[in-house]
């Protein structure tokens, strides 16, 4: 198992298809003039988050745990395709390791959150090949599931990139994950009708991100009518010059994409989006149907993001294999701006 931080503060950038030792504490963070940053300033500079998107036949659930070093955020929402967003849970607080415990290890971890009657437990082990989630938000939204997930069988996209000259970010994306078991209840009513058509979008990131961070993001997953499993993760404004965070999966076979263009209206993002790459490996249209948004303007930190849910239509053209076409596959897009 190789460490991501080597001798002489070397960050081992690249694509990581095998297990790693996430020894981020060994990294010497430097300021603009090359002086080492220590103590709370270093702790506050390390950010990590885990996002899970559950997609069912007539609804979806988005779940996130975010640790910023000085503050945490946990949220979840339920969106029904015929009604819109019917429930949202959102809580924030100082990141003291009490309400939210978020160990920084993308290969093996147990995330724990508890506040009042609400809780979120995410267990992940690539060595054991399993991801599980147990959650109850506001005594209304209950989730219990277990998903086979390993480096060998699912081929996640794992890249380690420089964020700026003295910072870096590691991210892992994968889609779709299919459950061994799954239950999603809202007000004690089961929402999962067919577990074989329930899929999960997975996203984990951690590192010393830029003080000012921006991105566009898109992800979706589905089991098509012919039983082909597809999933995707695309991003822009983050790592186009290094190891892109772009890939799609066809029956767990990963196809990397070098660069993704997001074409949408900033004035009216409910107009259809177009996504494509210059090599013609993917062509997508996204039709937004609803959103979750947040805006915060404080002295130290600023945040503005809008996460849209809606339907993707388009095609994938793998290097070796047949083109896969699809229509009205539900998923997520987002534009995110933060000063943190």
Buried (B, 14 or more C-beta within 10 A) or exposed (E): EEBBBEEEEEBEBEEBEEBBEBBBEEBEBBEEEEEEBEEEEBBBBBBBBBBBBBBBBEBBBBBBBBBBBBBBBBBBBBBBBEEEBBBBBEBBEEBEEEBBBBBBBBBBBBBBBBBEEBBBBBBBBBEEBBBBBBBBBBEBBBBBBBBBBBBEEBBBBBBBBBBEEBBBBBBBBBBBBBBEEBBBBBEEEEBBEEBEBBBBBBBBBBBBBBEEBBBBBBBBBBBBEEEEBBBBBBBBBBBBEBBBBBBBBBEBEBBBBEBBEBEBEEEEBBEBBEBBBEEEBBBBBBBBBBBBEBEEEEEEEBBBBBBBBBBBBBBBBBEEEEEBEBEEBBBBBBBBBBBB
